[in-house]
Amino acid sequence: MLLRIILSKDDIRKIQIDGLPETLDEFYSFLKSKLGLKGDLVVQYEDREFDNELCNLMSLSDLPEGKATLKITVKQASESYHTDSTLDTASLSSSSSSCEGIFPRHRPWPDAFEIPRFSYDVELQLKRGNEAYQENGTLLNIRKYTKSEILDKLAEAMYSYTACPSREEYDIVAQSLIKKHPCLREPGSAKGWYCWKFSLKFKMGNYRNKLRVSGCSELQVNRRSSGPKQKPKKAKKAKKAEVNFLPDFPEGRTQNVMEEERLPIMEEMKKKKADIKKVNEMMVSTFSLRRKQIVEEPPVAEVKTKWPDLFTEQQIEAEFTRITSADLRGSFFSGLEQHLPRLLQLYRASNFPELKNVLSMLEEDNSNQTKRAVILRGLPYFLREDPSKFLRTAEPIDMEDSMTRGMNVGIVLVKEGEDLLDISVVLEEQIILHGIKDYSHAVAMLMGLLYALNIDYPKELQYTFEVIQKVLMNIGGEHCSARVHGLRNRLLRKTV
């Protein structure tokens, strides 16, 4: 196979490779060795289905046969999440600077929580206290104002990641505090941080209340009505590890101003060839208005009328990144590729007849694309759930309303005999996307839409979607249900 490698504008090379490796990791290792590169790579290929526009390489099966053009960049540790997006590179580079001040949070909860620096006098007390603790085990006799400042700073740091930390996240912060400043350990606590954890909970509650009074949209949305007793409403909060669930309007911009900015997007989308870069910039600038409207849970048809561009694949991916700070295709397909061999092994070892039927798809076509579809279509059966309301097969002559009747969230496969003609994503009995090239891409787009439109996972498939989000995509994976946690453990074991 012949590869044209673009490293920079002035560095374009040609490489001959006898045969592709079996895995993507092996291919990356080959590229690093052949090109003398170090660090993490972002590899993009020219996709003929999109007029040779660049797309991130998620599977070797995506490469065209014979020859391919690849663009390779070495990922810097300080790069923001925008680097990983599959959006047009120019659009991202131009919009990344405009995101500053629009999104209050730019990354999810970190793997290691970093304790912030405190005021000079508090840092001085802690320095002396830590020295004494190292010397003879003496604990710091902490003063009231010192403890108050520590808790204030920690609450502010925690809120930069999430408004409502989980029990495990409170544990992590309290542990991190004691690890960095051992002089703050509690002598009467087995772990040394038990009371710090509860103090943090109270402080975080007070901090949220202060922000609510100050007009924070994310916290005001669930305020109680002062009128007559009403039926309690469903709490509007991040449920799927959203990083930017309901951001405030940018400084100096009101709802009316942003509503005026929304109208040009609709006009641009009416053109035969819309300016994608311009649309992306306008979608970024109106993000907080859009989230405010969507969190109120309007019908999907109403959202589609107001925000038509939100229902294109490019903006579904972009909106997902704005909400989660993760790359939709990147996280979905990398997780799918990682767990694909082990899941196939578990499926084959199971005794579910429905899984046997799904696995039979591989007898006719053993391609990587079919393996992905088998994993996703078999997941509900493996988790003992019923996908009958989620996945339907239709014929080209069927009317749209008959295809989607009673389907709130789902995917429709349009087939003529054994030939797959079309794949569509359905929400609220309406076809939202169609013409999708394969089943795994349809599921990825559906996940993006569920985040973009703030739609809950269907109850009959709650574990299936939890696995996709928390195990495959690794979003909010720290907190899993018992069933999903059990599957994750089985995936990490070497034996069935």
Secondary structure as a PSIPRED ss2 file (coil, helix, strand):
# PSIPRED VFORMAT (PSIPRED V4.0)

   1 M C   1.000  0.000  0.000
   2 L E   0.000  0.000  1.000
   3 L E   0.000  0.000  1.000
   4 R E   0.000  0.000  1.000
   5 I E   0.000  0.000  1.000
   6 I E   0.000  0.000  1.000
   7 L E   0.000  0.000  1.000
   8 S E   0.000  0.000  1.000
   9 K C   1.000  0.000  0.000
  10 D C   1.000  0.000  0.000
  11 D E   0.000  0.000  1.000
  12 I E   0.000  0.000  1.000
  13 R E   0.000  0.000  1.000
  14 K E   0.000  0.000  1.000
  15 I E   0.000  0.000  1.000
  16 Q E   0.000  0.000  1.000
  17 I C   1.000  0.000  0.000
  18 D C   1.000  0.000  0.000
  19 G C   1.000  0.000  0.000
  20 L C   1.000  0.000  0.000
  21 P C   1.000  0.000  0.000
  22 E C   1.000  0.000  0.000
  23 T C   1.000  0.000  0.000
  24 L H   0.000  1.000  0.000
  25 D H   0.000  1.000  0.000
  26 E H   0.000  1.000  0.000
  27 F H   0.000  1.000  0.000
  28 Y H   0.000  1.000  0.000
  29 S H   0.000  1.000  0.000
  30 F H   0.000  1.000  0.000
  31 L H   0.000  1.000  0.000
  32 K H   0.000  1.000  0.000
  33 S H   0.000  1.000  0.000
  34 K H   0.000  1.000  0.000
  35 L H   0.000  1.000  0.000
  36 G C   1.000  0.000  0.000
  37 L C   1.000  0.000  0.000
  38 K C   1.000  0.000  0.000
  39 G C   1.000  0.000  0.000
  40 D C   1.000  0.000  0.000
  41 L E   0.000  0.000  1.000
  42 V E   0.000  0.000  1.000
  43 V E   0.000  0.000  1.000
  44 Q E   0.000  0.000  1.000
  45 Y E   0.000  0.000  1.000
  46 E E   0.000  0.000  1.000
  47 D E   0.000  0.000  1.000
  48 R H   0.000  1.000  0.000
  49 E H   0.000  1.000  0.000
  50 F H   0.000  1.000  0.000
  51 D C   1.000  0.000  0.000
  52 N C   1.000  0.000  0.000
  53 E E   0.000  0.000  1.000
  54 L E   0.000  0.000  1.000
  55 C E   0.000  0.000  1.000
  56 N E   0.000  0.000  1.000
  57 L C   1.000  0.000  0.000
  58 M C   1.000  0.000  0.000
  59 S C   1.000  0.000  0.000
  60 L H   0.000  1.000  0.000
  61 S H   0.000  1.000  0.000
  62 D H   0.000  1.000  0.000
  63 L C   1.000  0.000  0.000
  64 P C   1.000  0.000  0.000
  65 E C   1.000  0.000  0.000
  66 G C   1.000  0.000  0.000
  67 K E   0.000  0.000  1.000
  68 A E   0.000  0.000  1.000
  69 T E   0.000  0.000  1.000
  70 L E   0.000  0.000  1.000
  71 K E   0.000  0.000  1.000
  72 I E   0.000  0.000  1.000
  73 T E   0.000  0.000  1.000
  74 V E   0.000  0.000  1.000
  75 K C   1.000  0.000  0.000
  76 Q C   1.000  0.000  0.000
  77 A C   1.000  0.000  0.000
  78 S C   1.000  0.000  0.000
  79 E C   1.000  0.000  0.000
  80 S C   1.000  0.000  0.000
  81 Y H   0.000  1.000  0.000
  82 H H   0.000  1.000  0.000
  83 T H   0.000  1.000  0.000
  84 D H   0.000  1.000  0.000
  85 S C   1.000  0.000  0.000
  86 T C   1.000  0.000  0.000
  87 L C   1.000  0.000  0.000
  88 D C   1.000  0.000  0.000
  89 T H   0.000  1.000  0.000
  90 A H   0.000  1.000  0.000
  91 S H   0.000  1.000  0.000
  92 L H   0.000  1.000  0.000
  93 S H   0.000  1.000  0.000
  94 S H   0.000  1.000  0.000
  95 S H   0.000  1.000  0.000
  96 S H   0.000  1.000  0.000
  97 S H   0.000  1.000  0.000
  98 S H   0.000  1.000  0.000
  99 C H   0.000  1.000  0.000
 100 E C   1.000  0.000  0.000
 101 G C   1.000  0.000  0.000
 102 I C   1.000  0.000  0.000
 103 F C   1.000  0.000  0.000
 104 P C   1.000  0.000  0.000
 105 R C   1.000  0.000  0.000
 106 H C   1.000  0.000  0.000
 107 R C   1.000  0.000  0.000
 108 P C   1.000  0.000  0.000
 109 W C   1.000  0.000  0.000
 110 P C   1.000  0.000  0.000
 111 D C   1.000  0.000  0.000
 112 A C   1.000  0.000  0.000
 113 F C   1.000  0.000  0.000
 114 E C   1.000  0.000  0.000
 115 I C   1.000  0.000  0.000
 116 P C   1.000  0.000  0.000
 117 R C   1.000  0.000  0.000
 118 F C   1.000  0.000  0.000
 119 S C   1.000  0.000  0.000
 120 Y H   0.000  1.000  0.000
 121 D H   0.000  1.000  0.000
 122 V H   0.000  1.000  0.000
 123 E H   0.000  1.000  0.000
 124 L H   0.000  1.000  0.000
 125 Q H   0.000  1.000  0.000
 126 L H   0.000  1.000  0.000
 127 K H   0.000  1.000  0.000
 128 R H   0.000  1.000  0.000
 129 G H   0.000  1.000  0.000
 130 N H   0.000  1.000  0.000
 131 E H   0.000  1.000  0.000
 132 A H   0.000  1.000  0.000
 133 Y H   0.000  1.000  0.000
 134 Q H   0.000  1.000  0.000
 135 E H   0.000  1.000  0.000
 136 N H   0.000  1.000  0.000
 137 G C   1.000  0.000  0.000
 138 T C   1.000  0.000  0.000
 139 L C   1.000  0.000  0.000
 140 L C   1.000  0.000  0.000
 141 N C   1.000  0.000  0.000
 142 I C   1.000  0.000  0.000
 143 R C   1.000  0.000  0.000
 144 K H   0.000  1.000  0.000
 145 Y H   0.000  1.000  0.000
 146 T H   0.000  1.000  0.000
 147 K H   0.000  1.000  0.000
 148 S H   0.000  1.000  0.000
 149 E H   0.000  1.000  0.000
 150 I H   0.000  1.000  0.000
 151 L H   0.000  1.000  0.000
 152 D H   0.000  1.000  0.000
 153 K H   0.000  1.000  0.000
 154 L H   0.000  1.000  0.000
 155 A H   0.000  1.000  0.000
 156 E H   0.000  1.000  0.000
 157 A H   0.000  1.000  0.000
 158 M H   0.000  1.000  0.000
 159 Y H   0.000  1.000  0.000
 160 S C   1.000  0.000  0.000
 161 Y C   1.000  0.000  0.000
 162 T C   1.000  0.000  0.000
 163 A C   1.000  0.000  0.000
 164 C C   1.000  0.000  0.000
 165 P C   1.000  0.000  0.000
 166 S C   1.000  0.000  0.000
 167 R H   0.000  1.000  0.000
 168 E H   0.000  1.000  0.000
 169 E H   0.000  1.000  0.000
 170 Y H   0.000  1.000  0.000
 171 D H   0.000  1.000  0.000
 172 I H   0.000  1.000  0.000
 173 V H   0.000  1.000  0.000
 174 A H   0.000  1.000  0.000
 175 Q H   0.000  1.000  0.000
 176 S H   0.000  1.000  0.000
 177 L H   0.000  1.000  0.000
 178 I H   0.000  1.000  0.000
 179 K H   0.000  1.000  0.000
 180 K H   0.000  1.000  0.000
 181 H C   1.000  0.000  0.000
 182 P H   0.000  1.000  0.000
 183 C H   0.000  1.000  0.000
 184 L H   0.000  1.000  0.000
 185 R C   1.000  0.000  0.000
 186 E C   1.000  0.000  0.000
 187 P C   1.000  0.000  0.000
 188 G C   1.000  0.000  0.000
 189 S C   1.000  0.000  0.000
 190 A C   1.000  0.000  0.000
 191 K C   1.000  0.000  0.000
 192 G C   1.000  0.000  0.000
 193 W C   1.000  0.000  0.000
 194 Y H   0.000  1.000  0.000
 195 C H   0.000  1.000  0.000
 196 W H   0.000  1.000  0.000
 197 K H   0.000  1.000  0.000
 198 F H   0.000  1.000  0.000
 199 S H   0.000  1.000  0.000
 200 L H   0.000  1.000  0.000
 201 K H   0.000  1.000  0.000
 202 F H   0.000  1.000  0.000
 203 K H   0.000  1.000  0.000
 204 M H   0.000  1.000  0.000
 205 G H   0.000  1.000  0.000
 206 N H   0.000  1.000  0.000
 207 Y H   0.000  1.000  0.000
 208 R H   0.000  1.000  0.000
 209 N H   0.000  1.000  0.000
 210 K H   0.000  1.000  0.000
 211 L H   0.000  1.000  0.000
 212 R H   0.000  1.000  0.000
 213 V H   0.000  1.000  0.000
 214 S H   0.000  1.000  0.000
 215 G C   1.000  0.000  0.000
 216 C C   1.000  0.000  0.000
 217 S H   0.000  1.000  0.000
 218 E H   0.000  1.000  0.000
 219 L H   0.000  1.000  0.000
 220 Q H   0.000  1.000  0.000
 221 V C   1.000  0.000  0.000
 222 N C   1.000  0.000  0.000
 223 R C   1.000  0.000  0.000
 224 R C   1.000  0.000  0.000
 225 S C   1.000  0.000  0.000
 226 S C   1.000  0.000  0.000
 227 G C   1.000  0.000  0.000
 228 P C   1.000  0.000  0.000
 229 K C   1.000  0.000  0.000
 230 Q C   1.000  0.000  0.000
 231 K C   1.000  0.000  0.000
 232 P C   1.000  0.000  0.000
 233 K C   1.000  0.000  0.000
 234 K C   1.000  0.000  0.000
 235 A C   1.000  0.000  0.000
 236 K C   1.000  0.000  0.000
 237 K C   1.000  0.000  0.000
 238 A C   1.000  0.000  0.000
 239 K C   1.000  0.000  0.000
 240 K C   1.000  0.000  0.000
 241 A C   1.000  0.000  0.000
 242 E C   1.000  0.000  0.000
 243 V C   1.000  0.000  0.000
 244 N C   1.000  0.000  0.000
 245 F C   1.000  0.000  0.000
 246 L C   1.000  0.000  0.000
 247 P C   1.000  0.000  0.000
 248 D C   1.000  0.000  0.000
 249 F C   1.000  0.000  0.000
 250 P C   1.000  0.000  0.000
 251 E C   1.000  0.000  0.000
 252 G C   1.000  0.000  0.000
 253 R C   1.000  0.000  0.000
 254 T C   1.000  0.000  0.000
 255 Q H   0.000  1.000  0.000
 256 N H   0.000  1.000  0.000
 257 V H   0.000  1.000  0.000
 258 M H   0.000  1.000  0.000
 259 E H   0.000  1.000  0.000
 260 E H   0.000  1.000  0.000
 261 E H   0.000  1.000  0.000
 262 R H   0.000  1.000  0.000
 263 L H   0.000  1.000  0.000
 264 P H   0.000  1.000  0.000
 265 I H   0.000  1.000  0.000
 266 M H   0.000  1.000  0.000
 267 E H   0.000  1.000  0.000
 268 E H   0.000  1.000  0.000
 269 M H   0.000  1.000  0.000
 270 K C   1.000  0.000  0.000
 271 K C   1.000  0.000  0.000
 272 K C   1.000  0.000  0.000
 273 K C   1.000  0.000  0.000
 274 A C   1.000  0.000  0.000
 275 D C   1.000  0.000  0.000
 276 I H   0.000  1.000  0.000
 277 K H   0.000  1.000  0.000
 278 K H   0.000  1.000  0.000
 279 V H   0.000  1.000  0.000
 280 N H   0.000  1.000  0.000
 281 E H   0.000  1.000  0.000
 282 M H   0.000  1.000  0.000
 283 M H   0.000  1.000  0.000
 284 V H   0.000  1.000  0.000
 285 S H   0.000  1.000  0.000
 286 T C   1.000  0.000  0.000
 287 F H   0.000  1.000  0.000
 288 S H   0.000  1.000  0.000
 289 L H   0.000  1.000  0.000
 290 R H   0.000  1.000  0.000
 291 R H   0.000  1.000  0.000
 292 K H   0.000  1.000  0.000
 293 Q H   0.000  1.000  0.000
 294 I H   0.000  1.000  0.000
 295 V H   0.000  1.000  0.000
 296 E C   1.000  0.000  0.000
 297 E C   1.000  0.000  0.000
 298 P C   1.000  0.000  0.000
 299 P C   1.000  0.000  0.000
 300 V H   0.000  1.000  0.000
 301 A H   0.000  1.000  0.000
 302 E H   0.000  1.000  0.000
 303 V H   0.000  1.000  0.000
 304 K H   0.000  1.000  0.000
 305 T H   0.000  1.000  0.000
 306 K H   0.000  1.000  0.000
 307 W C   1.000  0.000  0.000
 308 P H   0.000  1.000  0.000
 309 D H   0.000  1.000  0.000
 310 L H   0.000  1.000  0.000
 311 F H   0.000  1.000  0.000
 312 T C   1.000  0.000  0.000
 313 E H   0.000  1.000  0.000
 314 Q H   0.000  1.000  0.000
 315 Q H   0.000  1.000  0.000
 316 I H   0.000  1.000  0.000
 317 E H   0.000  1.000  0.000
 318 A H   0.000  1.000  0.000
 319 E H   0.000  1.000  0.000
 320 F H   0.000  1.000  0.000
 321 T H   0.000  1.000  0.000
 322 R H   0.000  1.000  0.000
 323 I H   0.000  1.000  0.000
 324 T H   0.000  1.000  0.000
 325 S C   1.000  0.000  0.000
 326 A C   1.000  0.000  0.000
 327 D C   1.000  0.000  0.000
 328 L H   0.000  1.000  0.000
 329 R H   0.000  1.000  0.000
 330 G H   0.000  1.000  0.000
 331 S H   0.000  1.000  0.000
 332 F H   0.000  1.000  0.000
 333 F H   0.000  1.000  0.000
 334 S H   0.000  1.000  0.000
 335 G H   0.000  1.000  0.000
 336 L H   0.000  1.000  0.000
 337 E H   0.000  1.000  0.000
 338 Q H   0.000  1.000  0.000
 339 H H   0.000  1.000  0.000
 340 L H   0.000  1.000  0.000
 341 P H   0.000  1.000  0.000
 342 R H   0.000  1.000  0.000
 343 L H   0.000  1.000  0.000
 344 L H   0.000  1.000  0.000
 345 Q H   0.000  1.000  0.000
 346 L H   0.000  1.000  0.000
 347 Y H   0.000  1.000  0.000
 348 R H   0.000  1.000  0.000
 349 A H   0.000  1.000  0.000
 350 S C   1.000  0.000  0.000
 351 N C   1.000  0.000  0.000
 352 F C   1.000  0.000  0.000
 353 P H   0.000  1.000  0.000
 354 E H   0.000  1.000  0.000
 355 L H   0.000  1.000  0.000
 356 K H   0.000  1.000  0.000
 357 N H   0.000  1.000  0.000
 358 V H   0.000  1.000  0.000
 359 L H   0.000  1.000  0.000
 360 S C   1.000  0.000  0.000
 361 M H   0.000  1.000  0.000
 362 L H   0.000  1.000  0.000
 363 E H   0.000  1.000  0.000
 364 E H   0.000  1.000  0.000
 365 D C   1.000  0.000  0.000
 366 N C   1.000  0.000  0.000
 367 S C   1.000  0.000  0.000
 368 N H   0.000  1.000  0.000
 369 Q H   0.000  1.000  0.000
 370 T H   0.000  1.000  0.000
 371 K H   0.000  1.000  0.000
 372 R H   0.000  1.000  0.000
 373 A H   0.000  1.000  0.000
 374 V H   0.000  1.000  0.000
 375 I H   0.000  1.000  0.000
 376 L H   0.000  1.000  0.000
 377 R H   0.000  1.000  0.000
 378 G H   0.000  1.000  0.000
 379 L H   0.000  1.000  0.000
 380 P H   0.000  1.000  0.000
 381 Y H   0.000  1.000  0.000
 382 F H   0.000  1.000  0.000
 383 L C   1.000  0.000  0.000
 384 R C   1.000  0.000  0.000
 385 E C   1.000  0.000  0.000
 386 D C   1.000  0.000  0.000
 387 P C   1.000  0.000  0.000
 388 S C   1.000  0.000  0.000
 389 K C   1.000  0.000  0.000
 390 F C   1.000  0.000  0.000
 391 L E   0.000  0.000  1.000
 392 R E   0.000  0.000  1.000
 393 T E   0.000  0.000  1.000
 394 A E   0.000  0.000  1.000
 395 E C   1.000  0.000  0.000
 396 P C   1.000  0.000  0.000
 397 I C   1.000  0.000  0.000
 398 D C   1.000  0.000  0.000
 399 M C   1.000  0.000  0.000
 400 E H   0.000  1.000  0.000
 401 D H   0.000  1.000  0.000
 402 S H   0.000  1.000  0.000
 403 M H   0.000  1.000  0.000
 404 T H   0.000  1.000  0.000
 405 R C   1.000  0.000  0.000
 406 G C   1.000  0.000  0.000
 407 M C   1.000  0.000  0.000
 408 N C   1.000  0.000  0.000
 409 V E   0.000  0.000  1.000
 410 G E   0.000  0.000  1.000
 411 I E   0.000  0.000  1.000
 412 V E   0.000  0.000  1.000
 413 L E   0.000  0.000  1.000
 414 V E   0.000  0.000  1.000
 415 K E   0.000  0.000  1.000
 416 E E   0.000  0.000  1.000
 417 G C   1.000  0.000  0.000
 418 E C   1.000  0.000  0.000
 419 D E   0.000  0.000  1.000
 420 L E   0.000  0.000  1.000
 421 L E   0.000  0.000  1.000
 422 D E   0.000  0.000  1.000
 423 I E   0.000  0.000  1.000
 424 S E   0.000  0.000  1.000
 425 V E   0.000  0.000  1.000
 426 V E   0.000  0.000  1.000
 427 L E   0.000  0.000  1.000
 428 E C   1.000  0.000  0.000
 429 E C   1.000  0.000  0.000
 430 Q E   0.000  0.000  1.000
 431 I E   0.000  0.000  1.000
 432 I E   0.000  0.000  1.000
 433 L E   0.000  0.000  1.000
 434 H C   1.000  0.000  0.000
 435 G C   1.000  0.000  0.000
 436 I C   1.000  0.000  0.000
 437 K C   1.000  0.000  0.000
 438 D C   1.000  0.000  0.000
 439 Y H   0.000  1.000  0.000
 440 S H   0.000  1.000  0.000
 441 H H   0.000  1.000  0.000
 442 A H   0.000  1.000  0.000
 443 V H   0.000  1.000  0.000
 444 A H   0.000  1.000  0.000
 445 M H   0.000  1.000  0.000
 446 L H   0.000  1.000  0.000
 447 M H   0.000  1.000  0.000
 448 G H   0.000  1.000  0.000
 449 L H   0.000  1.000  0.000
 450 L H   0.000  1.000  0.000
 451 Y H   0.000  1.000  0.000
 452 A H   0.000  1.000  0.000
 453 L C   1.000  0.000  0.000
 454 N C   1.000  0.000  0.000
 455 I C   1.000  0.000  0.000
 456 D C   1.000  0.000  0.000
 457 Y C   1.000  0.000  0.000
 458 P C   1.000  0.000  0.000
 459 K H   0.000  1.000  0.000
 460 E H   0.000  1.000  0.000
 461 L H   0.000  1.000  0.000
 462 Q H   0.000  1.000  0.000
 463 Y H   0.000  1.000  0.000
 464 T H   0.000  1.000  0.000
 465 F H   0.000  1.000  0.000
 466 E H   0.000  1.000  0.000
 467 V H   0.000  1.000  0.000
 468 I H   0.000  1.000  0.000
 469 Q H   0.000  1.000  0.000
 470 K H   0.000  1.000  0.000
 471 V H   0.000  1.000  0.000
 472 L H   0.000  1.000  0.000
 473 M C   1.000  0.000  0.000
 474 N C   1.000  0.000  0.000
 475 I C   1.000  0.000  0.000
 476 G C   1.000  0.000  0.000
 477 G C   1.000  0.000  0.000
 478 E C   1.000  0.000  0.000
 479 H C   1.000  0.000  0.000
 480 C C   1.000  0.000  0.000
 481 S C   1.000  0.000  0.000
 482 A H   0.000  1.000  0.000
 483 R H   0.000  1.000  0.000
 484 V H   0.000  1.000  0.000
 485 H H   0.000  1.000  0.000
 486 G H   0.000  1.000  0.000
 487 L H   0.000  1.000  0.000
 488 R H   0.000  1.000  0.000
 489 N H   0.000  1.000  0.000
 490 R H   0.000  1.000  0.000
 491 L H   0.000  1.000  0.000
 492 L H   0.000  1.000  0.000
 493 R C   1.000  0.000  0.000
 494 K C   1.000  0.000  0.000
 495 T C   1.000  0.000  0.000
 496 V C   1.000  0.000  0.000
